[in-house]
Amino acid sequence: MNEFSDVPASMTAIISIPFWGIAIKSTIAIELAALACAFSHRQSAAVRHRIWVFGLAASLVVLMASILLPQFKLDVLPSTMDAFKYSTAQDLG
């Protein structure tokens, strides 16, 4: 049985987006804003506010880009099936 059976078809594409990747990237954007605010403690409140606004806007941009743009995956290491195929070919030959 499909886990998205009671969800409309238009929402399944949004639900299937990897949540943890978005959460980690958004957290990094907000942490960079917090770090920038920590280093600019002698600046005016307007400057620090602008840093926070840019950090929160960056986290929203990450969310929208993850939803709207196609996924890009770069295989750095071979998959486990490829490694299994190569190891059995060497063992037999």
N, C-alpha and C positions, 0 to 999 in steps of 0.2 A: 504494500500500500504506500502511496506517495505521501510524504510528510507535509506537503503543501496542498492537500486535497481540499481543505475548506478555505483556502486563500484564492482570491481572484487571479486570473492569469496575468493581469497587468502588474500585480505586485510580486510575482515569483521572481522576476528578474532583479528587483531591488533586494529581495530577501536573500538571494543566492550570492550576493557580493560578499567576499570574505570580510567578516566583521573585525577580526583581530588585526588585520593589516591596516584598516582604516583607523582603528583605535590607537594603534602604536604610532602611526604617522601623525595623527592629530595631537597626541600627547607630546611628541617630539617638538611640534610647532609651538605648543603652549609652553613647554619647558624652555625653549630657546627665548621666548618672550620674557619669561620670568628671569632667566639669566641676564638678559639685556637690561631689564629693569633693576636688577641687583647691582649691575655695574654702573647704572646711571642714577644712583641715589642722590647725587648732588644736583641733578638737573631739575627743571621745573616740573610741576605735576602734569602740565599739558604734554610735555615730552614723554613722560612715563605712561600717561594715558594713551598717547598715540602708539607707543610700543605695544601695549596690551591689545589695542584695537587691531593692529596689524597681525599679532599672534593669533587672535581669535578668528580674524578673517582668513588667515592661512589655514587654520583647521577646517573652516567651512569650504575653502577651495579644495582641500584634499578630499573631503567628503564628496563634493560634486564631481570632481575629476574621476574619482573611483567609480561613481555611478554612470557617468556619461561617456567616458573614454573606454576604448577596448582594453582588455587585459594584455599585458606584455610580460611574458615569462622567458627568461633566459636560462637555459639548461647549462649550468657550469659543469656539473658532474653527470656522468651517464646514469640513466635510471637503473633500478635494481634488476630489471629484466635484461637489459643490455649487459650488465656485469655478470649475470648468471649465464647468459648465452656465451660470452667470451670465456668464462672460466670452464664451462663444460666442453667447449670446443678445444681448449688447450689440454684438458685432462684426457680427452679421447684420442687426440692426434699426436 
